[in-house]
Amino acid sequence: MLPIDDCVIHVVDDDEAFRRSLVFLLESVGWRVVSHASAEAYLAAGSDATPPAGCLVLDIRMPSMSGLELQERLNASGTLLPIVFITGHGDVELAVQAMKHGACDFLQKPFKDQTLLDAVAAAVRRGAEQRSRAAQRDEAEARLGRLSPRELQVARLVARGLPNKQVARALDISEKTVHVHRQHVMEKTETGSAAELARLMLRADPAALD
């Protein structure tokens, strides 16, 4: 889990008194908290643009833009900030919908302080894991991006475990040419074996070897 100082918890709720109580609770255990009176205020603050690690504690029902609408907008922009929804009575169906669209959790009012703290901690951990996977994917894509189209064809077959002779036959090139391409693939991707190359390709795209 990321150090608590590296995280920001965004609280978005139109109920000022309730919002302040959430901020007080989260700050009491060391979280850095930024509060917003509406979804529009959150967006206007630029909080959705490359947000720091942390999570979003979001009221599901608000005037004008609802929590679900904000979630939809964040999903469309690719924002990797995990969401814990706060729901009122009768909002469970909406909360289930939010979970289907990637929310980490939903808490129905009234809830215990520790329940919220546990949900926020779990969301922060999930966000850290998502960011780590995204960073690994980006790094793998960058290494594979060094390959020429032909080298990428060779790489896919090598990563599937095919020997040079079968790669040559599949691509209708000489075995010697495959050997040269294979060396270039290993050098450019900084891998030392077919298994390592396969792991790299799967990090970039889980369906790469289908």
HELIX and SHEET records of a PDB file:
HELIX    1   1 ILE A    4  ASP A    6  5                                   3    
HELIX    2   2 GLU A   16  SER A   28  1                                  13    
HELIX    3   3 ALA A   39  ALA A   44  1                                   6    
HELIX    4   4 GLY A   67  SER A   77  1                                  11    
HELIX    5   5 VAL A   92  LYS A  100  1                                   9    
HELIX    6   6 ASP A  113  LEU A  144  1                                  32    
HELIX    7   7 PRO A  149  ALA A  159  1                                  11    
HELIX    8   8 ASN A  164  LEU A  171  1                                   8    
HELIX    9   9 GLU A  175  THR A  189  1                                  15    
HELIX   10  10 ALA A  194  ALA A  204  1                                  11    
SHEET    1   A 5 ARG A  32  HIS A  36  0                                        
SHEET    2   A 5 CYS A   7  VAL A  12  1                                        
SHEET    3   A 5 ALA A  53  ASP A  59  1                                        
SHEET    4   A 5 ILE A  83  THR A  87  1                                        
SHEET    5   A 5 ASP A 105  GLN A 108  1                                        
END                                                                             
